[in-house]
Amino acid sequence: MCGLFGILYRRVGLVPDEGRLQRSAQALAHRGPDACAVLAEPGLGLAHARLSLVDVAPRSDQPFHDEGGRHVLVFNGEIYNFRQLRAELEGRGVRFRTTSDTEVVLHSLILDGPAALARFEGMFALALIDRQEGSVLLARDRFGMKPLFWAELPEGGGALLFGSEVPAFGPWMELRPDQGALFAYLMKFGGPTAGRSFYEGIRSLAPGSFLVWGRGRETVGKSFFRLEEFLDADEAEALRGLPAGAVADRFDEIMQEAVASHLFADARVGAFASGGVDSSLIVAMAARQQKDVALFHANVKGAWSETPAARGLAEHLGLELHVAEVEEQDFVDMIPRVMRHYGYPFSYHPNCAPLMLTAELARERGVKGLLSGEGSDELFLGYPWLGRKPLTDAFAAAAGAARGALRRLPAIGQLLAPVHEDNALQVRDLMNGREMADDMAAVEAALAAFPAALQDAGTRWTLDYMHHHLRTLLHRNDTMGMAGSIEARFPFLDHRLVRFGVNLPRRFKLRLSPFVLEKAHPFVRDKWVVRAVADRYVPRHLSRRIKIGFWTTVFQRLDIAPAGLAGSPLCDVLRLGQAQLERSLAEAAPDLRLRLLLADVWLRVMVARESEDGIRARLRDHVTILPEGQRPPQPARRGRAAIASAPV
């Protein structure tokens, strides 16, 4: 993993300020502590911070040039099929001077342009500059594992900025909050991940897309891959005809190959060991392929601790477990530090702090990469509510039918059960640029074109979760891992495995079983194929564990005093007086209170650039963690029954 930054001017003779480039590089130093370099020349400035995992020698440091010097690449990520691509390039006459995947990416793009992107299996964010043309190609992997932001400035007759993290833009432009993104977040949106950002004028390159910008040419952005392209009628038909045992065998084979490819490095690679079935399976397979795999775990002290399960896995495999101890107060005290790396309010993922502490522990132990189980729950329907979805859907349908019958009563039906139109979700879609709405429309269109005989509700659920929800998880893993200079790798997102998972019938993901007494989804075994294969590698008390994932209820138990928002920059953004903001906090339900608090911290950390110590002291003074089992009091709501004014 690495951090990259660049600026390209339309005016050729303008040389970027090297001091500002150095500050941009410093903002990315945690992403690449092994080497740092800047380049400043007429029309172009680049900065790169390197975390070296493949060909760790200085010859592979970046910015990386071709032999003639026309092309220069800055690249963040790993290409797991680079050895295959290298062999093909050698067959086309390319001569290599390193053993890195960086050089493979460079020559692939020089020879084939954007068409090469679809052949890269792995994670990447990159910029290829053509000095002769004065152009740059930006591209991001199809899942959004690696971040890439960009902005256009009027400076120098027009300039393009691009970088791995927004703070690297700070020396070149004022960081201002995007009101639409903030309002969407307050309406329970997880945060922009494909197109927009939380910052005015700064955009996030959408996963699976590229952008070409240059002197004398129009900016062009296109998609090179959409996740719906994993739909494969032949694959779905073949899987539908297999017995359960054969499906498990096939998954076992593909998973072993995915783990092997993600283990490859010239530096030490370990694994997250949460105690859940996904990481346990990865660790068990990795332990068969490589000796002394280092395991890292966060002990979230209290009722949600998974440490006994993680220790049981380590003992079963004869591996050493390294544990980061996490106290409840850490979740509050670390909010400013987490925010600085996450980049925007993170209430969607309260377990950021344990991930950051685990990454820091791994780095202290000399490990640079950690295998993660991310992607399994999305591919194989591991979220508890999906196991009970048929029941809840049936209940909702029955309730809707009852309301419909009541409305049909002559004269009084519409008075007893009026139709209340709520625009909240549609307004949220407008505020977030329709990110989720457009994703779902694309999924619907792809499924409509898929053979009717192969239609499966589980396929729709999988594709839904593989979009915005997965992108937020990958952002969390990238930012929290890189905060500790650790690369997170995701075997479950191996392309062959994703194609298998997307096309796998639902009965191999959610399977009826009289022996499953889990209250969240009684008589339904979730992630069946994953658990069936995990049974071959680890004891059943590990392969059958329910999903937890460094969980905490701390954010749900925060009692936030209105004085905690004294002097808040939210007043300016929301255009409210201080008294109005404090009343809004007092009247808000707990979820909105938390979002207002985190939005306040985000503005203080990322925009006002207040000290983390000062913000932490403020949190300690005004935020109290209630005991487990208690919740902050609900406000007295001004509900419909209490309002006497005419409805709006």
Secondary structure as the mmCIF struct_conf table of DSSP 4:
data_model
#
loop_
_struct_conf.conf_type_id
_struct_conf.id
_struct_conf.beg_label_comp_id
_struct_conf.beg_label_asym_id
_struct_conf.beg_label_seq_id
_struct_conf.end_label_comp_id
_struct_conf.end_label_asym_id
_struct_conf.end_label_seq_id
STRN STRN1 CYS A 2 TYR A 9
BEND BEND1 ARG A 10 ARG A 11
TURN_TY1_P TURN_TY1_P1 VAL A 12 GLY A 13
HELX_LH_PP_P HELX_LH_PP_P1 LEU A 14 ASP A 17
HELX_RH_AL_P HELX_RH_AL_P1 GLU A 18 ALA A 27
TURN_TY1_P TURN_TY1_P2 LEU A 28 LEU A 28
HELX_RH_3T_P HELX_RH_3T_P1 ALA A 29 ARG A 31
STRN STRN2 PRO A 33 PRO A 33
BEND BEND2 ASP A 34 ASP A 34
STRN STRN3 ALA A 35 GLU A 41
TURN_TY1_P TURN_TY1_P3 PRO A 42 GLY A 43
STRN STRN4 LEU A 44 ARG A 50
BEND BEND3 VAL A 54 ASP A 55
BEND BEND4 ALA A 57 ALA A 57
HELX_RH_3T_P HELX_RH_3T_P2 PRO A 58 SER A 60
BEND BEND5 GLN A 62 PRO A 63
STRN STRN5 PHE A 64 HIS A 65
TURN_TY1_P TURN_TY1_P4 GLU A 67 GLY A 68
BEND BEND6 GLY A 69 ARG A 70
STRN STRN6 HIS A 71 ILE A 79
TURN_TY1_P TURN_TY1_P5 TYR A 80 ASN A 81
HELX_RH_AL_P HELX_RH_AL_P2 PHE A 82 GLY A 91
TURN_TY1_P TURN_TY1_P6 ARG A 92 GLY A 93
BEND BEND7 ARG A 97 THR A 98
BEND BEND8 SER A 100 SER A 100
HELX_RH_AL_P HELX_RH_AL_P3 ASP A 101 ASP A 112
HELX_RH_3T_P HELX_RH_3T_P3 GLY A 113 ARG A 119
STRN STRN7 GLY A 122 ASP A 130
TURN_TY1_P TURN_TY1_P7 ARG A 131 GLY A 134
STRN STRN8 SER A 135 ARG A 140
BEND BEND9 ARG A 142 PHE A 143
BEND BEND10 LYS A 146 LYS A 146
STRN STRN9 PHE A 149 LEU A 153
HELX_RH_3T_P HELX_RH_3T_P4 GLU A 155 GLY A 157
BEND BEND11 GLY A 158 GLY A 158
STRN STRN10 ALA A 159 GLY A 163
BEND BEND12 SER A 164 GLU A 165
HELX_RH_3T_P HELX_RH_3T_P5 VAL A 166 PHE A 169
TURN_TY1_P TURN_TY1_P8 GLY A 170 TRP A 172
BEND BEND13 MET A 173 MET A 173
STRN STRN11 PRO A 177 PRO A 177
HELX_RH_AL_P HELX_RH_AL_P4 GLN A 179 LEU A 186
TURN_TY1_P TURN_TY1_P9 MET A 187 LYS A 188
BEND BEND14 ALA A 194 ALA A 194
STRN STRN12 GLY A 195 GLY A 195
BEND BEND15 PHE A 198 PHE A 198
STRN STRN13 TYR A 199 TYR A 199
TURN_TY1_P TURN_TY1_P10 GLU A 200 GLY A 201
STRN STRN14 ARG A 203 SER A 204
HELX_LH_PP_P HELX_LH_PP_P2 LEU A 205 ALA A 206
TURN_TY1_P TURN_TY1_P11 PRO A 207 GLY A 208
STRN STRN15 SER A 209 GLY A 214
TURN_TY1_P TURN_TY1_P12 ARG A 215 GLY A 216
BEND BEND16 ARG A 217 ARG A 217
STRN STRN16 VAL A 220 SER A 223
BEND BEND17 PHE A 224 PHE A 224
HELX_RH_3T_P HELX_RH_3T_P6 LEU A 227 PHE A 230
HELX_RH_AL_P HELX_RH_AL_P5 ALA A 233 ARG A 240
TURN_TY1_P TURN_TY1_P13 GLY A 241 GLY A 241
BEND BEND18 LEU A 242 LEU A 242
HELX_RH_AL_P HELX_RH_AL_P6 ALA A 244 LEU A 263
BEND BEND19 ASP A 266 ALA A 267
STRN STRN17 VAL A 269 PHE A 272
BEND BEND20 GLY A 275 GLY A 276
HELX_RH_AL_P HELX_RH_AL_P7 VAL A 277 GLN A 289
BEND BEND21 GLN A 290 GLN A 290
TURN_TY1_P TURN_TY1_P14 LYS A 291 ASP A 292
STRN STRN18 LEU A 295 VAL A 300
BEND BEND22 GLY A 302 GLY A 302
TURN_TY1_P TURN_TY1_P15 ALA A 303 TRP A 304
HELX_RH_AL_P HELX_RH_AL_P8 THR A 307 LEU A 317
TURN_TY1_P TURN_TY1_P16 GLY A 318 GLY A 318
STRN STRN19 LEU A 321 VAL A 326
HELX_RH_AL_P HELX_RH_AL_P9 GLU A 328 ASP A 333
TURN_TY1_P TURN_TY1_P17 MET A 334 MET A 334
HELX_RH_AL_P HELX_RH_AL_P10 ILE A 335 TYR A 342
BEND BEND23 TYR A 344 TYR A 344
TURN_TY1_P TURN_TY1_P18 SER A 347 TYR A 348
TURN_TY1_P TURN_TY1_P19 PRO A 350 ASN A 351
HELX_RH_AL_P HELX_RH_AL_P11 CYS A 352 GLU A 364
TURN_TY1_P TURN_TY1_P20 ARG A 365 GLY A 366
STRN STRN20 GLY A 369 LEU A 371
TURN_TY1_P TURN_TY1_P21 GLU A 374 GLY A 375
HELX_RH_AL_P HELX_RH_AL_P12 SER A 376 PHE A 380
TURN_TY1_P TURN_TY1_P22 LEU A 381 LEU A 381
HELX_RH_AL_P HELX_RH_AL_P13 PRO A 384 GLY A 387
TURN_TY1_P TURN_TY1_P23 ARG A 388 ARG A 388
HELX_RH_AL_P HELX_RH_AL_P14 LYS A 389 ARG A 407
TURN_TY1_P TURN_TY1_P24 ARG A 408 ARG A 408
BEND BEND24 LEU A 409 LEU A 409
TURN_TY1_P TURN_TY1_P25 PRO A 410 ILE A 412
HELX_RH_AL_P HELX_RH_AL_P15 GLY A 413 LEU A 416
BEND BEND25 ALA A 417 ALA A 417
HELX_RH_AL_P HELX_RH_AL_P16 ALA A 424 MET A 431
TURN_TY1_P TURN_TY1_P26 ASN A 432 ARG A 434
HELX_RH_AL_P HELX_RH_AL_P17 GLU A 435 ALA A 448
TURN_TY1_P TURN_TY1_P27 ALA A 449 ALA A 449
BEND BEND26 PHE A 450 PHE A 450
HELX_RH_3T_P HELX_RH_3T_P7 ALA A 452 LEU A 454
HELX_RH_AL_P HELX_RH_AL_P18 ALA A 457 TYR A 465
TURN_TY1_P TURN_TY1_P28 MET A 466 HIS A 467
HELX_RH_AL_P HELX_RH_AL_P19 HIS A 468 ALA A 483
TURN_TY1_P TURN_TY1_P29 GLY A 484 SER A 485
STRN STRN21 GLU A 487 ARG A 489
HELX_RH_3T_P HELX_RH_3T_P8 PRO A 491 LEU A 493
HELX_RH_AL_P HELX_RH_AL_P20 HIS A 495 ASN A 503
BEND BEND27 LEU A 504 LEU A 504
HELX_RH_3T_P HELX_RH_3T_P9 ARG A 506 PHE A 508
TURN_TY1_P TURN_TY1_P30 LYS A 509 LYS A 509
BEND BEND28 LEU A 510 LEU A 510
STRN STRN22 ARG A 511 LEU A 512
TURN_TY1_P TURN_TY1_P31 PRO A 514 PHE A 515
TURN_TY1_P TURN_TY1_P32 LYS A 519 ALA A 520
BEND BEND29 HIS A 521 HIS A 521
TURN_TY1_P TURN_TY1_P33 PRO A 522 PHE A 523
STRN STRN23 VAL A 524 ARG A 525
TURN_TY1_P TURN_TY1_P34 ASP A 526 LYS A 527
HELX_RH_AL_P HELX_RH_AL_P21 TRP A 528 ALA A 534
TURN_TY1_P TURN_TY1_P35 ASP A 535 TYR A 537
BEND BEND30 VAL A 538 VAL A 538
HELX_RH_AL_P HELX_RH_AL_P22 ARG A 540 SER A 543
TURN_TY1_P TURN_TY1_P36 ARG A 544 ARG A 544
HELX_LH_PP_P HELX_LH_PP_P3 ARG A 545 LYS A 547
BEND BEND31 GLY A 549 PHE A 550
HELX_RH_3T_P HELX_RH_3T_P10 VAL A 554 ARG A 557
STRN STRN24 LEU A 558 ILE A 560
HELX_RH_3T_P HELX_RH_3T_P11 PRO A 562 LEU A 565
TURN_TY1_P TURN_TY1_P37 ALA A 566 GLY A 567
TURN_TY1_P TURN_TY1_P38 PRO A 569 PRO A 569
HELX_RH_AL_P HELX_RH_AL_P23 LEU A 570 LEU A 574
TURN_TY1_P TURN_TY1_P39 ARG A 575 ARG A 575
HELX_RH_AL_P HELX_RH_AL_P24 GLN A 578 GLU A 587
BEND BEND32 ALA A 588 ALA A 588
HELX_RH_AL_P HELX_RH_AL_P25 PRO A 590 TRP A 602
HELX_RH_PI_P HELX_RH_PI_P1 LEU A 603 VAL A 607
BEND BEND33 ALA A 608 ALA A 608
HELX_RH_AL_P HELX_RH_AL_P26 GLU A 612 HIS A 622
STRN STRN25 VAL A 623 ILE A 625
HELX_LH_PP_P HELX_LH_PP_P4 LEU A 626 PRO A 627
TURN_TY1_P TURN_TY1_P40 GLU A 628 GLY A 629
HELX_LH_PP_P HELX_LH_PP_P5 PRO A 632 PRO A 635
HELX_RH_3T_P HELX_RH_3T_P12 ARG A 640 ALA A 642
BEND BEND34 SER A 645 SER A 645
HELX_LH_PP_P HELX_LH_PP_P6 ALA A 646 PRO A 647
#
